[in-house]
Amino acid sequence: MTTQYTFQQLILKLQNYWIEQGCTLLQPYDLPVGAATFHPATFLRAVDAEPWRCVYMQGCRRPTDGRYGKNPNRLQHYYQLQVILKPPPADIQNIYLRSLQAIGINPEVHDIRFVEDNWESPTLGAWGLGWEVQLSGMEISQFTYFQQAGGLECDPVTNEITYGLERLAMYLQQQDSVFNLIWDRNDHQVVRYHDLFLVAEQQQSRYNFQLADTAVLMRHYDEHEKACRMLVREKLPMVAFEQVVFASHVFNLLDARHAVSATERQAYILRTRRMAQHAAQLYRTLRDEARR
Amino acid sequence: MNSRDTLLVEIGTEELPPDSLALLGEAFAEQLFKALENARFVHAAASSRQAFYTPRRLAVVISGVSAQQRDQVTLRKGPLLAQAFDAAGKPTAAAEGFARSCGVSVRQLVRSEENGRLLYQLRQAGAPLAAALTTALADVAAALPIPQRMRWGAHRHAFVRPVRWLCVVYAGRALDCGLFDIVADNITCAHRFHCPQPLTVHHANAYSDCLRRGKVVADFVERRRMIAAALQKISRGRVLFDEAGLNEAAALTEYPQVLCGEFETRFLALPNEVVQCILRRALRVFPIEDQNGVLQPCFAIVSNTASKNPEEIVCGYQRVAQPRLADAAFFLDRDQEIPLPQRCRELSGIVFAKKLGTLDDKLRRIIKTVRLLAPACSADEHIAVRSAQLCKCDLTTDMVREYPELEGIMGRHYALAAQEPRAVAVAIAEHYRPRHAQDALPASAAGMALALADKLDTVTGLFAVDQAPTGTKDPFALRRKALGIIRILVEKAIALDLRQFICTSLHLHSIDIDDAVVVEQITAFFIERIKRYALDHSYSGDCVVAAFSAMKTFDPLDLWRRLQAVEHFTRMPFAESLARSNKRIWNLLKRTSHCAAPPQPEQFVQAEEKHLFQAAQDCAVRTRDMIARADYLAAIGELVKLHTPIDDFFDAVLVMSDDVQQREARLRLLLYVGGLFRQIADFSKIATVRNTG
């Protein structure tokens, strides 16, 4: 029987574990992102030459995954715990596995496996080689060595470990529905996931799938792209990157409205990637200049 | 003394990609063995090797390895002793010169009485194994077939996956060598969880047993056998596994344990393809069927852990299967609330590609094209058109959104559910084929017509909006689509003027471009693809050139038949002389000015001229029908009979006669004869024949 940590305890345990490994605790990025990789602490830091260790929580939005709160496993908003080690130590895999033990997963009982999953974010022009970590068939983490970000080679290599917290929590709390997860339990209240997120799931799903105006969204995308170009010209990579994040989210909304075919999606991805590459290259150039 | 012993070299890594594990493992063993052989540490005759590979290691055990390289003696022969020294016994210029060229003084050379010469002998002491191994390892690591190397730290080393340890044991001891800044030791890591403490390998021969004690089955074939045996023992039914599935399972485990999980029986109402897709792809487990081929509500798991509580593992997998299957059942129900034909409306809301309109626009174009293609494919026009109308509707369903690989397959299911004719449903499923180079082609006529129409529309459209593939980038997989079109036309024997259809398809896009230019671009693209296809099927380059030179309309099937005729030709007797004759004919015609007019038999003087003309005329008559029905193989059979009259002609007749009229007559005759061959191919381009006669 695995220990039943609340969601809150899970977050704290993992954060503390990685703080002990020398990671600085940061806070989530304040823009809507599809994955924790979009946080500048991951993406932009992956592109410069300094060593770096951090850990942070990140709420992620994936409009296409909305299910009006009716599906026990799918959410359009969920949390990732992100760990960045740049460069990673030689025994990083063991360090990761001990983090699982720290939250009560016994590797002699479960089937823990590293299954090849070479991660790619085509919109960020980033790719890496690595694995999804499976716990008896369920993916609980992504484990990646970045090779390129924003079209630039990563040197030193960044190791990214991303935990899918809801999945882990469901496994540990033996819950079949994410909404029954216990977020926190104290003397004053018991807070479950549905108390916090069910209504939002319902409302967001309706917006994402039925109400979002696709013509407006397409215009927004074009405007973000234009703004990004201007900001690159003005040599403001941090702000330019924000435009990339906005554009990416707008695209995700378009996708949720089923407004783009596979072929057109490819074209949008290439446009977002170009923006990301320009922002990343500018960031690196300015960092290099500052160092000299 | 040079002793021999067994050597173990093990590179410990993080989990290696399952698809290439066997390839890498075998390549590593073979290349390291060769490297040691080249460095004279092993004799192929006196050594053997065994490769071991698991997700976390590449290893090889080689017997009969020398501890030291044999000394190498290089010998260079110099001038004869008589010429090396003068009467006074002093070295001559020849001797000095030779000594200089060897980089030594004459005194360091050897006077060999038995040879009678001055000799230069260099004895190189053999290097010890350790140093040579470091070099060999670096070379082998760099030469392994790794499509994408990765770095994993602040250093520049790159490999297929991060390297974490090096275990090298020789004569019972660790060898002092290294790779990627990792120093070798005689310590290995066994099963991550069952044996977390490192193990010492006392002797190379003990490697496999040592790992086994650490709960690692090092031999790939043995792991595969274990898994197959365990899967076959499952009593719930017959586990569906193929070579690829078995190899993957063996490549993902070091200590395979087979378990059985279940899912709710109600999910058997789902289409088989859906259940299998979820089980195989999403869960990587094996479906099970009974002796009648009926899918069972259970699956086989190959885990890497001999769990203290296997129920936990089974529960884990079941808890992943359940929601996915439930989702699929939910999708299936919801999808059928809107029957397939009604989904056409939604297609106008999905952009196909920028500037190429929506999926609805695409469908309108495909319907027009498929009407034109149906006769060539022997397809019923009504069925083909109906299939075209419905073929993209399943893209709006939840099931296909969730599992894109089920596109077409769900189209078939939903079409049947909507009472569409069976042929329509089948064509919908088939029109995506072939999805890749080894995939099956559409089997039904309507399926073929639709596949051609759809792929053609995508290729011409993307070319029209300047999205053609470049040398390195083909994000829309147009090469694959073009190859698919070619394979269908050739392998299903469909005769089609492809250029004309490219034209028609391009025109339907109504894009403001110079159609003529783009049609040529696209045609050239297809010609490249069919050339590649031919080369991949072992047709030689010159046969391809020969066949393509005679091309009038771009009809891939016709082209293929010419290619087959040319290839057949190269294996016939007299092929070489006929190829030569053809070259000669066209060289003569190129160099001279002549009239492109029919031969003038009244001008013929010599018997050989008349004979050749007669033979050629007879041949023309015999081959006329053959060529009309594109039976080039038969026509070739007739044409080769001309080799004797041609040879006789060239032997006896002077083409470039001083008599202008005679010359003209002879050139026209050659034009006529050459033209007969050119109906099939340009045989002057043949460089290699398989049969000389």
Interface residues (C-beta under 8 A of the other chain):
Chain A: P51 T64 N71 P72 N73 R74 P87 P88 A90 D91 Q93 L97 N106 P107 E108 V109 H110 D111 I112 R113 F114 V115 E116 N118 G128 L129 W131 L135 S136 G137 M138 Y145 Q147 C154 D155 P156 V157 N159 Y171 D176 H258 A259 V260 S261 A262 T263 E264 Q266 A267 L270
Chain B: E14 E15 P17 P18 D19 P55 Q148 M150 R151 W152 G153 A154 R161 P162 R164 R192 F193 H194 L252 L283 R284 V285 I301 S303 N304 T305 S307 K308 N309 E312 I313 V314 C315 G316 Y317 R319 V320 A321 Q322 P323 D327 F330 E346 G349 I350 V351 F352 A353 K354 L356 T358 L359 L395 T396 R401 P404 T458 L462 P475 F476
